[in-house]
């Protein structure tokens, strides 16, 4: 969240506006009733939420959830925190890291903690037993494209799956321009020229990252190409915000207010029907229809809906 836009004077949501853990649980049960099997806790930074391990514990007990994960910047992922998350039922973790060089990392993320703290968080997650651990790197021309190979060298021959993400036009504050996009093809060529790789099959239908492995057996990487190779037709993700709005597209301008129905007493079955109808009639195809006109359309911030 850039301090230029979200500084000390920014007015954040009042706690009463946020869904309680019980309300989140009821919502998730409604999604599971519609076939959802994977749940990810994201943000913003999810670990700043008070008592977040309690939420993990609540969700881990919902029948039908086969995969419960979290995306974090690892700034708070101490050894104790990692053990507590595992004990609470968290199965996997994804960590955001856009550069291995401290100076580049700070210039992109506008944060004060060092890369070594993120690396320590990754190791804490590994020791705690979370697997597989994924590291996400958003690549943008002129910002961190020179960090592709250093990141590869850092995580080759480890248990970490490094994933490269094309710079996306999410939100309104990241100064997105098409000429800043480093395409999946360019990323692949950069890596393959140094460390030969070959494609491997997706682990499930709708997987957003295309998987590749090093030919020398040093592990695998993933590449998410939502700008140059859109996958709207296979998208099966919905996002529930902290204040109870559902977004069926990462590039949406507005969401559906589920909180109103929750606080008016809707039970799991009623919420499930609302979600089913919302999903059935969605028409989101932003990435496939991207144009100069749509580029200028106001969008929800990534820090609000997660990745």
N, C-alpha and C positions, 0 to 999 in steps of 0.2 A: 504494500500500500504506500505509494509515493508520498513522502512528507509534504511535497509541494501541494498536494490535494487533500491529504489526510493528516494535517499537522495537529498541534496541541489544541487548536481552537475548533477542531472538527467535532460536530455533535453526533455522538454514537447513539445507537438504539437504547432505550430504557429497558431494563431487565424484564419488565412486565410484557414488553413486546415480543420477547423471545419465547419460543416453545419450551415448555418444561420437559424434563426427561420423560415423564408419563405421556405427554402429548407427542413427543418424537416416537416413543415406542408404539403408540396407537397408529400413528401415520405409517411407520415401517411395517407393522402387521398388515395394514391395508395394501401396501405395495406387494408384500409377500403373497397375499391372497390373489394377486394378479400375476403371479409367476416369478416375481423378483427373487433371485437366489444370492445375489452379490450386493453387499452394502459397504460403502466407503465413507468414512468420516473425514471431512476435509474442511477448508476454510477459504480465506483467511488462514489463521493458524489455530487449529483445533485444540492444541494443548494449553491454550490460554483460558479455555472454558473451565470454570471451577468444577472440580469433581468429575472430570471427563472419564476417568477409569470406571466410575459408577455407570455411566451411560454405556460404555463398552460392555460391561457385565450384563446390563439389562438386555441389550440387543443380542448378545451372544446366546441368550437362552430362548430366543424366538425360533420355534420349529420352522424349518424350511430355508433358513439362511445357511448357505454352504461356504460362504467366503466373506469374512469380515476384516476390513483393512482400513488403513489410515494414511493420509498424505500430510506430511509435516515438513517444516524447514529444519527440524532437529535441534533448534536452539535450546529447547527444554528437555531434550531426550537424554537425560542422565542414565547411568546404569540402573539406579533405583527406579526411575520412571519407566524404563524399558521392561524391567522385571514385573512391575505392577501392571503394565498394559498386557503383557503376556498372561499373567495370572488372571486378569479380568476377562480374557477370551479373545484378544486381538490376535489374528492369525498372520497377517502380513503388514508390511509397512513400505511406503514409498517416500523417498526423501528428495526434496527439491534442492538442486545445486547447479548453478549456471556457469561456474568456472572453478578451476582448481587454484588459480592465481588469486591471492588475497585482494590485490588492487582492483582487478577486473571484477571480482565477486562483489566488492563493496560498491563499485560504481554502478552496478546493475541493480542490486537489491536494496540499496539505501539503508543498510543495517550496520551495526557496529560489532557484531560477533565475528570471529575469524573462521576461515575455512577449516582449521584444525578442530574447531568445536563441532562442526558438521560431521567431519570424519570420525570424531570420537562418538557421536550419536549413532552413526552407522555401525561402528564396532559394538556399541552397547546393545543395539538391536540384534546383531548377529549372535552375541554371547547369550542373550536372553532367549534365543530360539526362534525368532521370527524369520520365516523363509518362504519364498525367495524375497530378498531385499531388492527393491528397484530404486534407481537414482534417475530423476528427470532433469534434463538439461534443455532449456529453450534456447535455440540458436538464432542469433540475429546478426546480419552483416554490419560490420563496423563496431560491434559491441563485444562479442565474444567468439566469433567464428575461428579465431586463432587458438581457441581453447579446446577444439574438438579432439585433436590428437593427445594433448596432455591429459584430458579426461579419460580417453581410451587407455592410455598407459597406466593411469591411476587404478583403474578397475579391472584390467585384464588379469586373468589368473586369480580371480577372487570369486566369492559367492554372490557378488553384486551384479545385477543386470542393469547396464547403463542404457538409458533410452533418450534419444534425441527428438525434440519436438520443433516443428517449424514455427517460426514467429507468427502468432495469430492475431487477427484484428478483433480481439475481445475487449470490451469496455471502451472507455473514451479517454483514458489517461496514459496509455503506453506509447503514444506517438507512432502508431503503426503506419508503415508505408510498404507497398509491395516490393520496392527495390531493397528493402531490408531483409526480405525473406531469403534464407539459404535453403534451397530445395532439398528434398530427401535424396534426390539423385546426386546432388553435389556433395552432400554429407557422405553418402555411400562411396563415392569416388575418392574422397579424401581419405577415408578409412581404408578402403580396399587397396589403395596404392601403397600403403605402409604395412597393413596387416590384412592379407587376403581373407575374404569372408564369403559365405554362401548362404542362400535363403533356407529357412526351415519352416515347417508348417505352423499355422496358427493353432493355439491351444483350444480355442472355442470360436463359434460363429459370432461375428460382430466384434472381434478383438481389434482395437484401434491401432495397435502397434504392429507393424510388419517385423517379423523376427529374422535375425541373421546370426550365424555363428562363425567364430574364427576357425579357419581351416586347420590351424595347428592345435585346436582343442582348448584354447584359452578362455572359453566361455561364450556368452552370447550378448547381443545388443538388440535394441528395438528402435524403430523409427516411426514417428507419428507424422503423417503428411497431410493434415487436414486442409492445407491451403492449396497445394499443387495437385493432390490426388484425393478429393473429397470422398467421404464414405457415408453421406447422409442416408442413403437407402438402406444401409445395414445398421444404422445407429439404434441402440436399444437402451439409452441412458436417459434418466430423468434426474433432476436435481431439486432437493427440498432445502430451502434456505432456513437460517436460524429463526426467522420470524414466520415461517410456515407458508412460504410461497413456492409453488411448483413451477419449474422451468423445464420445458421439453426440448430446449435448444440452448447451447452455450452462448449463442449470439443473439438471443432474444432481447427485446426491448421491455417486455412486461411479463409478469407471471400470474399464475392462478392462485388466489388466496384460499388455501386450505384451512388456515387457522380459524377463519370465521366459522367454518362448518364444525371444526373441532370444538370450539368454545360455545357453540350453540347446541352441543350435546350429541353430535353425530357419532355413532359407534363404528367399530371396525368394518362391518359389512356395508354400512352407508358410505363410509369414506372410500372403500374399495370400489364401489359402483361409480362414485365421482371420478376417481382416478382412471377407471376403465374407460369411461366416456371421454375424458380429456385426452387420453392416449389414442383412442380409436379415431378421433377426428383431427388429430394434429396434422399440420401441413409443413412442418419445418424442413427447409432445404437450403438454408442460407449459404453454406459453403459451395453447393452446386450452382447456385444462382448468383454468386458474388459479382457485383458490378460497382461502378463508381458511385451510383445512386445509393446502393445498399451499404457501401463503405461509410457513407456519411450519416447513416441512420444511427441514432443513439442506442447504445447497447448496455446491458447490465455489466457491472465490473466483475472481473474474475475473482477478486477477493470477496465478493458477495455470494457467488454461486459455486466456487471451487472449480476444479478442472474436470 
